[in-house]
Amino acid sequence: MSTEELKKEERIEEPKKQNELISYAIFGVATTVVSMVVYGVCNSVFEMHYLISNIVSWVLAVAFAYITNKMFVFKTRGMGFAQLKREISLFVSARLASLLVEEIGLFVLIGMVKMGEIGGKLIMQAVVIVLNFFFSKLVIFKKEK
C-alpha cells in the first residue's frame, strides 16, 4: 500500500474510532445506570448484602452491555451460532474477570476502608468501564483485518 493510500485509510478510520469511543461511553453510562439502579434497589429496598447486590446488578448489566456493544458500539453483525458462542463466552469471561476486580475493590473500599457503599460502587464502576472497553475492543469484538 502506498503512503497516500495509508493516509487516506487513516482519515477514514479515525472518525470510526471516535464514533466507537463515543458510543462505548454512552452505552457504558447506560450500563452503569442499569448496574447502579439494580444495585441500589437490591441493597436499599431488599436489604441485600452489598456483595450480593453487586452480583445481581452485574448479571443484568452484562446482558444489557452485550446486546448494546454487539449492536451499537462494535457493530458485529454475525449471528451464526459459532460467532455468538465465541462472543458470548469471551464477553462473559471478561466480565467475570472485571467482576472479580470489582468485588475485591468493593471489599477493600467498603469493607476495609469503610467508604460509603455508593461511593465505593461508583469508583469501582469507573475501573470496570476501562477494563471492559479494552477486553471488548481488543479481544471480544476485534475486527478481523
Sequence and secondary structure as in RCSB ss.txt:
>XXXX:A:sequence
MSTEELKKEERIEEPKKQNELISYAIFGVATTVVSMVVYGVCNSVFEMHYLISNIVSWVLAVAFAYITNKMFVFK
TRGMGFAQLKREISLFVSARLASLLVEEIGLFVLIGMVKMGEIGGKLIMQAVVIVLNFFFSKLVIFKKEK
>XXXX:A:secstr
  HHHHHHHHHHHHHHHHHHHHHHHHHHHHHHHHHHHHHHIIIIIS   HHHHHHHHHHHHHHHHHHHIIIIIS 
     HHHHHHHHHHHHHHHHHHHHHHHHHHIIIIIIS   HHHHHHHHHHHHHHHHHHHIIIIIT    
